[in-house]
Amino acid sequence: MTKKNFLRIKNGNVELINNQGQRIKTYYSKGDAQRVDWYEEDKESIEVLLGVGKIIIINSSCQRIKTIY
């Protein structure tokens, strides 16, 4: 059985969760995330849709690398 990490939105914040439900890290913490998906799963970068319609790309170090309006 492989260990797989999951993305979760909790109170508008994006968290990385392991398969036992423990939070590994918080990618985005401003509280207005609507949807999240992997951008490049092997590099652990994510794509976050915000409530205002912006899309931001965040790398594995939790830094914004691109904003799409």
N, C-alpha and C positions, 0 to 999 in steps of 0.2 A: 504494500500500500504506500503510495507516494504522499508526501506531505504537501499540501497546497494551501496557499494563502488567499484570502478573500478580501474584497473591498466592501466597506459598509459606510452608509451615511447615517449618522446619529446626531440629531439636533442640528442638522445643516453642516456638520463637520465630517470630513472623510478620514476613515481609519482603515488600517491594514490589520486584518484579523487572521490568526492561525486556525487550524481545523479544530482546536479545542475551545475556541471562542475567546482567546486571550488577545488583547490589543498589543500589536507589535510596535506600531508607530502611528502618529497622526500626520497625514499629508497636508490637510487643509483645515484651518480652524476658525474661519471668519463667520461661520454659521449660516451661509446662504447657498450652499451647494444643493442642487436639485437632482443631479444624476452623475454617476461616475462609472468609468470603464477603463480597462487597460489600454494604454496607447502603444507601448511596447512591453509586453509582459516579461520577456527575458531580461530586459534592462530595468524593470520595475518602475517604468514611468506611466503616469496616468493622465486621463483626460477628464476634466470636471466641467459640467454645465452649471452655470450660476443662475440665480433667479432673475437677473436682469438680461439674460440671453447671451452673455459672454461665455466663451469656452477658453479654459486655461489648461496648458500642458505643464505638468509638474514632474520633475525627475526624481530619482531614488533618494536624493539628499534633501527632498522637500523644498526645492527651489523652483520658482516659476521659470520656464524656459521659453514659453510662447503664449501670447494672448490673441485670441481670434474674436473680433467684434461682430 
